[in-house]
Amino acid sequence: MATQQSVLFSWDDVEGLPELRRLGFVLDQLPDEGVVSALVARRGRGRDEYPARAMWRALVAGVVFGHGSSASLLRELGRNPALLGVCGFDPLGRQAPPRRTLARNAEGAATSVVEVRPRRDGIPTAWAFSRFLSNVVDLEERTGAVSGMVDALRGRLMAELPGYGRHLGYDGKAVPSRSTGSTSAATGRTSDPDADWGRHETSGVDRAGRAWKKVKRWFGYRLHLIADVEHELPVWFEVTRASRSEHKALAAGLDGLFGAEPGLTLRCADFVADRGLDSGPLRRRLWDGHRIRPLVDVREMWREERAEPGHDPSKPILRSLAADGGGNILRTEKGEVSCRCPATKELRPMAFQGFEADRDALKYRCRRRPTAWSARDGRRACATPARRPGSTGGWCASPWRARTAGRSRRRPRAARRGSPATPGAGRLSGSTPGWTTASGSSATSRAGGCG
């Protein structure tokens, strides 16, 4: 019987809600009691013209409605009495303390002293809201109460959705500051001293073989986000200066996230990131440390062949899978495995046959069936292996193993039981399912013969 996966909600339905209902939805689900209690305690016996809960709800409304500044939010509060009521402010204002003034006649002479009782507007002033924002920032820096709500929501989502956290992904985003980044001659500082300059560089080679590079610079901050890519829900985030490296932020974020949520480590099956984060330490942290498959596109880092004269950039670079560089089994930097016929020198892609978890290895087999081969195809030559030590030449007609340097044919007993893989166990290619070995790694690969 076919089953349909349950969906928590649709983002289209959420975006289609009226603004006040959408705000109410967020306020009802946000575990902010600890934050509000801490803000009320910080105020103490001070003036309570604008309650801390109402100010906090106004701040949440600014985030939900996408206001870029507190001035824009205060203008929205001034023209939307319904929003004032949802936040907890008095739309009609309140009675202010009486003050005395002089009553004057038509000639401007004072005639008497009168007592005026004005009504104060219920909208918070810019100064009051700015002071409240400072208190929120200080509370987060001291206790982490605001970001702690993410941990509480994550735990609730893990209990509600069994698939939450199974497919994770990371991305960084530039957050420009309103400051220009110019340094003041008087103080030697910028108008936003917490921000700095960030740089993001992208490069590649077009179809014609011409190298290109694109550089983006901004002054401000950088958002680091780990999210569930299936449900499109955040799992972890951090806002840093723009110069903070994504590699370092992701490494620290993974260690902190999996340390705080051990259940998420067991639940997560794969992790997606862009090509710029492809690195050996990331793959070892995910696969060797937690058995999480890193779905990261491989960066093309082989430089020696590109520097050779006559190199054709339109053709992939091939290297031998054998430790000594010989043999007829070749691979590309992306992970595609091929065999070269010893007789015809024809390059034939090999078929992926699965992943052996106990050996931490891939299996490949030649696509040619024995009945489809002829003598001129090189079957006899391919079936006769070369005898020099370490060579895999000619091993196309029977199962073989390609071993890299320093790897024994038999794995340790603990490794065969399914212990974490040896560091440097290879890369996951975007076009090849499973794992493949990388040059100089300690992983093994296995291929099958033509039969």
Buried (B, 14 or more C-beta within 10 A) or exposed (E): EEEEEEEEEEEEEEEEEEBBEBBBBBBEEBBBEBBBEBBBEEBEEEEEEBBBBBBBBBBBBBEBBEBEEBEEBBEBBEEBBEBBEBBBBBBEBEEEEEEEEEEEEEEEEEEEEEEEEEEEBBBBEEEBBEEBEEBBEEBBEEEEBBEBBBBEBBBEBBEEBEBBBBBBBBBBEBBEBEBEBEEEEEEEEBBBEEBBEBEBEEEEEEEEEEEEEEEEEBBBBBBBBBBBBBBEBBBBEBBBEBEBEBEEBBBBBBEEBBEEBEEBBEBBBBBBBBEBBBBBEBBBBBBBBBBBBBBBBBBBEBEEEEEEEEEEBEEBBBBBBBBEEBBBBBBBBBBBBBBBBBEEEEEBEBBBBEBBEEBBBBBBBBEBEEEEBEEEBBBBBBBEBBEEEBBBBBBBBBEBBBBBEEBEEEBEEEBEEEBBBBBBBBBBBEEBEBBBBBBEBBBBBBBBBBE
